[in-house]
Amino acid sequence: MRLDGKIVKKPCKECGHTKVIVYQKGVLCHRCNDLRLQEARAQKSKDRERKAVIFDKGEAAPELNKLKKQYSINNLSSKGAKRRQEYRDLCKEIDQEAIDDNKYYCWGCGSGSRPLSHSHTIAKSQRKDLELDKDNLELECLDWGGVKGCHNIWETGTLEEQKKLLNFDRKIEYIKRTDSMIFNKYFSEV
């Protein structure tokens, strides 16, 4: 994709197929670029293993102490892992119900051609206790092809943009019913 947002298809230098080029420098399609990145990650992992010389006392090699920490691993507690699994199960349940009711499309614009996401009406950052409330979740489209998706409009859009969403009234009714402080704050900014 070019900087101006237009999608350009070119022959990929790796596989030769004419596809959308996601890695402009190397002229690679999405699949070939993923393979390139996987190879780079595997090489970094091998380099780390090779440098991790362990001494008799269980201390790492002195040269490793000089290396900066590359990344941190986010270890979840058993409670956090359980909550994450409950969230995934809830999302699967919502997806299945939407498929069964023939509603597996964006509830904000009605589009069925964009990738969908589970959007919280009241953000998790505002009310963590509502993260697993089924009524707080809606299927909404993501940004795609330079067009702002309904998920992003709900989270960062103006009130005028949000009012154009098909599910705006339902979301506002949920906020009003669930948290009057957030509801009052929402409409005091108008």
Buried (B, 14 or more C-beta within 10 A) or exposed (E): EEEEEEEEEBEBEBEEEEBEBBBEEEBBBEBBBEBBEEEEEEEEEEEEEEEEEEEEEEEEEEEEEEEEEEEEEEEEEEEEEEBEEEBEEBBEEBBEEBEEEEEBBBBBBEBEEBEBBBBBBBBEEEBEEBBBBEEBBBBBBBBEEEEBBBBBBBEEBEEEBBEEBEBBEBBBEBBBEBBEEBBEEBEEEE
